[in-house]
Amino acid sequence: MPITEERWTTARAAVATTAERFLDLVAASDPRTMATAHWSVADTVAHVGTIAFMDTDIVRSAEPAFPSAREQFLTATVDTVSDLNATTLRLVTVRDPVVLADRLRQDVDDILLATESVDPATPVSWLGGSRVPVCGVLAHLVNELNIHGRDIARATRTPWTVPPADAALFFEVFFVELLRHGVGHLIDNDEPPRERRIAVGFRSHHTTPVTVVLHRGRVSLDEWDSPADARIFFDPPAFNLMMFHRIGKARAALTGKVRVWGPRPWLLPTFLKTVRCP
């Protein structure tokens, strides 16, 4: 489906509103609190700031924001994104939450200004030689704000909600469009390409139904009503949390937030070893 004006407006509004919610949460949190097993609140804000900083240069088709991490950026895979994150966190030495918040706010303003008159469907270079439309870059940033906002909120026992329409942006405007435009090296792994074609259909109340096909190591898109080994009906916020390992697959299934059916659902784990989210 084309990226509509409505999707573009939703993505831009989601970046602005989610960033403000994130910054309000940070301002009310102790920066020393551990938001994850390895990152404090301050580390988490620094990480999200690096994403916003890099995204600003990405939508401008400029050189990578961190020149010393250029090679890691260009060759990144889902398995090595954590190494890139570690590198950029080392390069950003500031941990003062006020300074970090000011930088993040400025980067969000910059990315919205830089994309104000841009065709949202314009493809730009992304991690690992992949390509995504400009609207997809904004959708990815919204997801980063939501995932890490939830991390901080859980650590500080503060409410954090993710609007389903905002979460749906990540799947439909980032993930599906990434597969459509080219994944580059992003999903490369050590798994040998399989001859067996695996097709999985994805559907929710907030996204256009689509079937993703994995065949001989390559990923492509097909119509929802094409033959599929498994079909997934998902709640976008829960699906994103599951794909980023914030909730387990069993919990997502038991709560009914992710439902799987089809003639060969046992092929889904093999499919997900390759088709994963960065």
NORJO-V367831 format. One line per field, one symbol per residue. phi: phi as a letter, one per 30 degrees, with the letter a starting at -180 (. if undefined). A space follows every 50 residues. Layout:
BEGIN
phi->???
END
This chain:
BEGIN
phi->.dddddddddddddeddddddddddddccddddddbdbcdeddddddddd ddddddddddhcdedcedceddddcdbedcedddeddddddcddbddddd ddddddddedddddceccdddddbdbeiidbbdedddddddedddddddd eddddchcdbcceeddddedddccdddddddkdhcdcdadddecdddbbb cbbbdcbdeaccccbhiccbcbdeddebdbbbcbdedddddddcicbddd dddddidbcbakdbddddededdcdbcd
END
